[in-house]
Structures are given as C-alpha cells and as structure tokens.
Amino acid sequence: MSLIYRVKPLFPVSIWRALTAPYWWWYNRARHQAAAVFDGRLRASRRRLEELRNSHVGERCFILGNGPSLAKMDLTPLMSEVTFGLNRVYLLFPKLGFSTTYFVAVNTLVVEQCAEEIKHLQVPKFISWRARRAMRGDAQVTFLDTDYTGEASFSGDVTGRVFEGSTVTYVALQLAYHLGFSEVILIGVDHSFQAAGRPNVTVVSAGNDSDHFSTDYFPAGFHWQLPDLLASERAYLLAREAFEAAGRRVVDATVGGKLQVFPKVDFRELF
C-alpha cells in the first residue's frame, strides 16, 4: 500500500478515483457477491446468522470498546450480562475472570496479526470474510460480508452486506440489532486518540500504547490503522436513527468518553 500512497498524489482526485474504481469494486463488493454463491464458508455463515436473527429480542447487551477508560471501571457486574468484545479485548479476560459472550473483529490487520490468539477464544466469533484465510479451521467463526467503501448504511439484517463505518463498534451495533436487542450500552468507547496522523493510514506501533486499556494492546512492531473519528461519528448517527426508529435505544456509559452521538448514562446506575 505504500506504493499506492506515493503514486496517488501524482493524479488529480477525479482521475485517481476513476482509475482505482474497478479495483475497489472487485475488492469490496464483487468478490463477496461471488463468494455468496460459490464459497461454502460464507453461505454457511449466512445460514448461522439467519438462525441467530432475533435470538435476543427484548434483552439488553453491552458493547465493550477498547479505550483507556475501560481499565478504570469495575466490570464485575457484566459477568451476568450479554457482552460483545472487540478486537484485542481478550487481553482483559484474565483480569475480568470471564469472557465476553460474543467476539467481533473486522480489521484485516488486527485479525491477521492476532489470528492464533483469536482462534483460542472459546466464544462465538464474528469475523470479516476478508480475513477468512487467517481464520481457516476455526469452527466458531461466523463470517460477515463487511466493507468500508461504498454507500454508508446501517444493516439491521447482517446476512448481507455490512458497512464498517470506520469502527468495529459500528459493526457490533448492527449485529446487536440483528440479534434483536432492545437496548445497547456502550462502554470503553472513549472516541479520543493521542496518536495523530491521516485517518486510515497504516502505521507501526512504537509500543507503550496509551490509546487502549492496556499498554500492550498494540505492542511495538504491531501494524494498525489510524482512526477516522469523523467517519465513525457519521456511522453512529445512522445507528442511533435505526434503533430509535424501531423503538430501541443505544446509550453511552463510557467513563469520560468524548462521543456525543448517544445519550449518556451512569454505568453504576444500570445495575
């Protein structure tokens, strides 16, 4: 990808988009559509997702972001709750004394670098179909047809295309809707990063991570992509609208979080 970024400035934006459109069409949509017909793994995943539809109607769940605030919270009340863990949340499991109910990861870099650790998790996992090779042989994986280009949308039905919205939290919100939850509580979604730079650019961690609940979250040498907070805010607005239109709600119980899209609640008062 570094070659692409070196060449891109040489072209006017309109021409660059025209030249690269066929590639992104194939990478993000066409090959997924072909897999829905010819790839047994994706077809099986869609059947599992259909079976899971509305399996939690009327219930509430918690989505755990991975911000530094998570380390400041007493999470023991979550032991008896339905929870979604994201990306490297499993680093927290030894301290928690339990695993999240579900696990979600769609960033290819994260999945590929952490594949062996993810495979050892004994929970249902929802992984982007793009990372299928890294997760080969894991029977607990359900693949999602996710992409991060094209139309921004909220999918209440995740058996088809799922827009990533520049954050795995947005994918988890769509999963929670599909499963029927009437209330979703966000925690650890700090929506603030010390790491600076152009959004979505891949960088290499120098270690001592200050943007997540553990300083070892992205250890030295780990490749990751800088956040796009504005894009994720636009996606969160779509999620809020979809939940409210269905008579459901998303609330934010993050301690000191900067996100202003969802109503704020006190985590301690939820129990």
Secondary structure, 3 states (H helix, E strand, C coil): CHHHHHHHHHCCHHHHHHHHHHHHHHHHHHHHHHHHHHCHHHHHHHHHHHHHCCCCCCCEEEEECCCHHHHHCCCHHHHHCEEEEECCHHHHHHHHCCCCCEEEECCHHHHHHCHHHHHCCCCCEEEEHHHCCCCCCCCCEEEEEEECCCCCCCCCCCCCEEECCCCHHHHHHHHHHHHCCCEEEEECCCCCCCCCCCCCCEEECCCCCCCCCCCCCCCCCCEEECCCHHHHHHHHHHHHHHHHHCCCEEEECCCCCCCCCCCECCHHHHC
